[in-house]
Amino acid sequence: MAPIRNTTKLTQQKSKKMNIKPIKTEQDYQDALKRLEIIFDAAPNTIEGDELEILGVLIDNYEKIYFPIDLPDPIEAIKFRMEQLNYSNNDLAQIIGLKSRVSEILNKKRKLSINMIRKLHDIMNIPTDVLVQEY
């Protein structure tokens, strides 16, 4: 005689389904955020873990479309990165040239050259799409 197996847990796991749908409205977005909060600590490779991953992608897509974030001003990005790296104007001058140029650039009296943009990107890891913007 074959042993009787407890199938309750297996049945419960199979009956759990993700309720995923595209996020098209503000209400859909709010509902998705609430659900994300509920399943936030879900274990990987579980139904809820998979739902968390998919929901995160859907929310990210919606936010990119409806809440785009503008790129920062190039000069403000340089100043911010200088602060993060604890760089002085002298340090920046080592990267882009003369100290007087640094002052002109930081005061928006001189535009960044292509060569400066390359160096700022390579040395300070500032994205080029930020640095090439008009200011």
Secondary structure, DSSP 8 states (H G I E B T S, - for coil): -------HHHHHHHH---------SHHHHHHHHHHHHHHTT--TTSHHHHHHHHHHHHHHHHHHHHS------HHHHHHHHHHHHT--HHHHHHHHS-HHHHHHHHTTSS---HHHHHHHHHHH---HHHHTS--
